[in-house]
Amino acid sequence: MSEAARQTVARRHPVSGMPHPALAELTFPTLTVEPVSRMLALQFQFERSEWWPAARLAEEQNAQLAIVLAHAFETTPYYRTLFTRAGVRRPAEVDAGFLRSLPITKRADIQAAGRDLVSQRHPKEHGPVTFARTSGSTGQPVDFGRDNLTSLMWLACSLREYLWHGRDFLGKIATIRQLKPGEADAPDGARTAQWGSSVASFFPTGPGVLLDVASSLDDQIGWLRREKPGQLVSLPSNLVALAAHAKARGEPLPPIGEIRTFGEMLPADSRAILRETWGGKVTDMYTCEEAGFLALQCPEHDHFHVVAENVIIEIVDEAGQACEAGVPGRVLVTSLHNFATPLIRYDIGDCAEFGPPCPCGRGLPVIRHVHGRRRNRVVLPDGRTGFPRLGERTFVATPGLRVAQFKCVQKSLAAVELQMICEPRPDAAQQAEIARVLTASLGHPFAVSFSFPERILPGPNGKFETFVSEVS
């Protein structure tokens, strides 16, 4: 298709219209090709399954779960050993009761399992397996595998979220997030001709602009005023800090049609602040790197709907018993499509609570609240606050060290403490290098002390936070 034809299609077919056509001569109805056709087929199924009653959803989930469990037991050393030791015998039909009888897997278990979590007979039809590591935002990074199937489901769930909220794909989207130094630095950031692959691969889109979240709040505000985006995507803690910074200076921020948050919990008070500041819609989502999309915000309400086509979510108490709606508990995730490194009853370290059925009529389970963590901002001696660049591989990749978990605590305006569970303990030279990298990440030459506890405890919200500031 010629560029002129593409521009014509883009002008005529926003989100409510047609996807990318295969033929310039046929734009109504559009004839699509792969991967567009496969993606639209998934959306067609989603549009029906989300309205099924809970019993029908559970029936379909259990059928898929039976396939995943058989694969995990037969091809994955970790689960074969785990289930055998627990005396697990697969029944003729899998149901929720059987799932609840299986042992829970924690992050430390996955870390210890290593390649024993990898399937020894991965289905070739699912494409090649690649391995990734979680960002370490919990301070306890894990390795996991993914393939074409898991990537396809990630894209499909992402596109579903865009379609649910009726976004104008032809507008400008701005994203402020953690990026590599030099990739999108202030004051100009970076530009893209289109939105991300979860949309642009299937629909014509407008441009995108990016800025590193480590940019100062003044730089972020100036950038937003110049760019005037229709949508803004960033971490809740960063957006709340922007709102407070602008209010303190009596400088109104430009109106934005939709604020989208990710990566941290979005409490009701923060949501209210963002609505008041920008005057638009505020949309959140619930994801994890290992399993993809867990829940999406309802198009009509502030709570979430579990992406039941992708995962089974359980919320349990400390004894591992199912929590009733309205009772907070630990989040367990079972992936229905990861045949590379199966995740079954995986405790991701979050705390959440189910809610009653949604008035919108969707049968997808409701998560009323996610009691996750808000990433603390580092407080600098001059009163400014900044985004701590932690959760990368700053400490876990230190040569010669095997770091299982870490946490940085700002004790004062001059000092921080780095807690590490590692083997062996870093020597003086390694500590000096870690301190150098850490203070560069925090943006100030803090005095760094080290401690090596046997256990790093979660915060009051049940989350393991990489960075905690004890400075007001």
N, C-alpha and C positions, 0 to 999 in steps of 0.2 A: 504494500500500500504506500502511495506517495505521502510525503509530509503534509502537503496541502489537504489531502483526503483525511489524514489523521486529525488535523486541526479542525476540519469541518465536523468530524465525529465528536471530538472533544467538546465543541461548542454546543452540539445538539443533544449529547447524551451524558448528563451528569449522573449522580448516583441513582436517581429515580428512572434512568433510561436504560440504555443498552451497554453491554460489555464490549470489549475490543472485538471488532469484526475481522473475519479472515479475508473477506472480499470487500474492496472499496465499493463495489457495485451493489452490495446487499447489506444495507444498514437497518432495514426494517422488514421482517424480523432479522436479527443478526445471526449469521452463521459463524459459529466459533470453532476453534481448534484447541487441541491440548496445549497447555494445561488448563485453559479456560473452561472447557467443557466439563472436565472432571471436577473442578472447583464449583461450578454452578450446579452440578449434580449433587454435591454434598450440601450446598445451601438449600436445594430443593428438599432434601431429606430433613435437614434441620428445621425448616419451616413447618414440617409436619410433626416431627417427634417432640418438639418443645410443647405441643399442645396435648400430648398423650397424658392419660391419667397416670398416677404414680405407679400403679401395679403393672401397667404395660411397659413403662420405662424400666422398671426393675427386671421384668422378664427378659427384655432385650439385653440389658446389662449383664445379667447372669449367664446368658448364652455366650456372650463374648468373653466374660470372665472365665468360663470353663475352658475355653481355648487357651487363654493366657496362662492359667494355672497348669494345664497339662504341659504346655511348652516350657514353663519355668521349671517344673519338677523333672522333666525328661532331659533338658538341655543345659540347665544352669547349676553348676556345682553348689553355689551358696544355698539356693532354695532346696535342692535335693537333700543336702545335709540338714538344713533347718527343719524341713518337714519330717524327715525320717526320725530325727531326735525327738520331735514333738509327738511322734506317733500318728501323724496325719495320714488318713486314707481318703482318697477322693471318692465322693459319693457318685451315684449315677447321675444325679442332677445337682448342680451347684445353686445355692441360694444365699441370702444375706446371713442366715444363721451359720452356715458353713464358713463363710468369709470371716465372721467374727470369732470363729474358733481357731483361726490361724495365728501364729506368733506375730508380734509387731516387730518391724525392722526400724532401727534408729540410724541416725547419721553415722554414729561411731561404728555401727555394724557394717555399713557400706564402705566406710574407710578401711576397716579391717579386712573386708572381703576382697578388695582389690579386683583383679581380673576373674575371680571366682563368681562374680556377679554377671559376667559376660556369657551370653548364650554360646554354646559350642556348636549349635546347628542353627544359625540364624537364617531365616528364609531368604533365599537369593532374590525372590521377587520384590522384596522390600528395599532393595538397593544396598549400596555399600554402607558399612558402619563407620562412623567417625566418633571420636571421643572428645568430650568437653569437660570443663571443670566449672562448678558453680563459682560465682564471683567471690564467695567467702563473706557475704554480708552478714551471715550468722556467726562469723568467726570460726566456722567449722566446715571448710570446703570439701566437696565430694566430687568424684569423677563419675560420669555417666555416658552411655552410648546413645546415639541417635542415627536414624536412617531416613530414607525418602518418605516412608510412611509417617513417622513422627513429625517430620518437617511439614508434610502435607496437612496433617491435622492441626499443627500450629497455625499455618496460614489460613486454614478454613475457619478456625475458631476466631482468629483475629478479624477476618473479613466479616464474619457474622456479627461481631461487636460493632463494626462500622455501620453495617446495614441496619442493625437494631436501632441505632441512634440517628439514622437518617441524615448523615453528614453530607454536605456538599463537597464532593470530591474535587471540584474545580477551584476551590478556594485555596488560600495560602495557609499552610500548617507550620507552626514554629515549635521546636523542641529544645528544651534546656535540660541536658542530662550529662552524665559523666562520660567524657570522651578522652581520647589520647591527647596529651599535650601537643599543641600545634595543629590539631585537626580542625578545631572550630573556636579559636581563641577570640576574646574581645579585642577591639570593639566591633569587628565586622562579622565574626562567626563564619559560617560556611553556607553554601547554597546548593540545592539540588533541583534538577528540572522537574522532578515529580516526587510523590510521596513514597513511602516504603513499599517493598515488594508485596506485602500482604494485600495491597490495594492496586498499586500501579501495574502489577502483572496481569490484572484482569479488567480494570476500568481506566479510562483516561482520567488524569488528575492534574491539579494545579501544582505550583512549586512548593518546595519545602525549604525552611531555613533552620540552621542548627547553631547552638551556642553551648560552650562548655559550662557546666554548672559551677565549676570552680571560679568562674568570673565573679567580680565584685557585684554586690547588689546594685550599685550605681550604674555599672556597665550593663547589667541585665535590663534595668529599667530604660536606659537610653536606647538600647537595642530594640526593645519592644516598641518604643515610641516611633522609631524609624521604620520598622518592618510592618507594623499594624496588621498582625495576622488575624485570621478568622478563628483559629484554634490554637491553643497553647498546651503543650504536653510537658510535664515536669514532675519532680518529686514533691509530695505534699509539704514536707518541711521547708523546701526551697520556696515554694509558692507562698506559704504563710510568712516566711521571712521577708519576701518581696513586699507583701501587703503591709506588714508592720513598718518596714523601712520607708515606704512611700507615705504612709499615714503620719509617721513621726516628722517628716519633712513638709507635710502639707502639700504633697505633689500627687495629684490624682493620676492613676494609671489608665492607659487607653482601654476602652471597652473591648471585650473579646467575647465572641458568641458562645464558645465552649471551652472550659478548662478541663483537661484530662489529666488524671493523676495515676501514678504507678509506683511500684517498688516499696511502698511503706503503707502503714495503715492510714486511713483518712477519718479521724474522729469527727463527730457531728459538729463540734465547735469549729474545727478547721474548715469543714465544708461550708459552714455559715459565713466564715470570714472570707472565703474565696468568692462566694456568691455576692456578698456585699461589695467586695473590692472591684470585681470585674463586671458584675451585673448580668452574667450569662449562666448557662447550664454548667453544672459540675458533674463529671463522670469519672468513676473509679473502676478498677478491675482488680482481679485477684489471680495471680499467676505464680508459678515457680519454675525455675530453669529446668529442673529435672523432668517435670511432667507437663509443662506447658500451661495452658489456660485451665484454671480450676473453677472460676466463677466469673460471671459478667454482671454488671449493674443492670437491673431491670430498666427497660425503656421508660417505665412509668413511675418508678419508685426508687428510693435511695439504696434499698437492700440489693443483694446479689442472688442470681440464679446459678446453681451448680451446672457446669457444662457436662451433663450426664452422658453425653455421647463420647466424651473423651476420658473421663475419670469417674471413679466411685469415691465419694468423700464420706468419711466417718468422723464423728466428733465424740471422743471418749474421755472419761475421767481418769484419775491417776491409777485406778485399778484396772483400766482397760475396758470398762463397761460403758455402753452407749449412753450419751447424755440426752435428756429430753430437750425439746425446743425451749430456747430461752436460758439454758444452762451452759455456761462456757466450759470448754474442754479442749483437749489436744486434737489437732487435725491429723488424720491419717489419710493418705492418698494411695489409691490403687490405679495405676495406668492401664487403660484398656487396649493400648496399641503399641507399647514399647516391647518389641521382641528382641531387642539388642541387649538391654540390661533391664529386665523386668523389675517393676517397682510394685510390691504387694504389701499393703498395710504399712506404708512408709510414713513414719512420724517426721514431718518436715519441720517441727519445732515451733509451729504457730498455735495460737489459741483463738478459737472462734466459737460461735453459737448458731445453731439452726433457728429458723423462724417458722411461723405458721404458713400455710399455703398462701400464695400471692393473689391479691384481688384481680390481677391482670388476667388470670385464667391459665397461665402456663403451668404445666405439671412438673417442671424442673424444680428440684428441691431449693429451698430458700435458705441462704445464710444471712442472718439479720445483722450480725456484727463480726468483723475480723479484729480481734484484739492483738494486733501485731505491734511492731515497733515503729517509732518515728526516729529517723536518724538524727542524732544530736548534731548541732553545729558547734564547731570549735570557736571559743571566745578568745579574741586576741587582746593584747594589753591595751591597745588604743580604743577598745570598745567595739570594734568591728567584729562581725562573725563571719565564718567561712565554712565551706563544705569540706569535711575531712576526706581526703582521697584514700580511704581504706577499703578493704574488701577485694582489692586486686590480688596479685600474687606477690605483694611486697615482702611478706614474711614467709609464706608457705614455700617459696622457691629459693630461699636462702641456701646456697651451696653447703652440702654436708649436714643439713638439718632436716628432720622430718617433723613438721609442725602440724599438730592435730587441731589446735584451736588457739585463738588469740583474742585479746580485748585490750583496747587502749582507753584509759581513764584520765581525763583532764582533772588534776587535783587542784590547780590554781592557775592564775594568769601566767605563771612562769614555769610550771612543771606538769609533766604527764607521767603516768605509769603504764608500762606495757606488760600485760600478763600473758604468759606463753605456756602452753602445754606442748612440749617438744622433746625430741630425743635425737642426739644428746643436747645438753644445755649449751647455748652459744658461748664461745670463749670471749675474751676481752676484745679481740679484733673484730669478731663477728658482731658483738654488741655495739661496737662503735659504728660499724657500717649500717646496721639496722637502725640505730638512732639517727644517723645522717639521712637515711631514706625516709624515716618516719617524720622528722621535723620538716623536711622538704614537702612532704605530703600535707602536713598541717599548716604550712605557710608561715612558720615562726620557729626560731631556734630555741624551743623549749628544752629545759633540762629533762632528760629521760632516765627514769629508773626502771629496773626490770624486776619482775617477780615470776616465780615458777610454781603456781599452786597445783595441787593434785586435781582440782576440779574448778571450772569456771561456771559460776551459778548464773541462771537466767535472771532477768529483771522481774519486777512485779507483774508485768504483763505476760510473762512466760516466754519471752523472746531472748535469745542470746544476741546482744548488741555488740557490734564491733567497736563502736565509739560511744562513750558516755562522758558528758561534761558535768562536773560537780560545781561549776562556776555559775552563779546566777546570771 
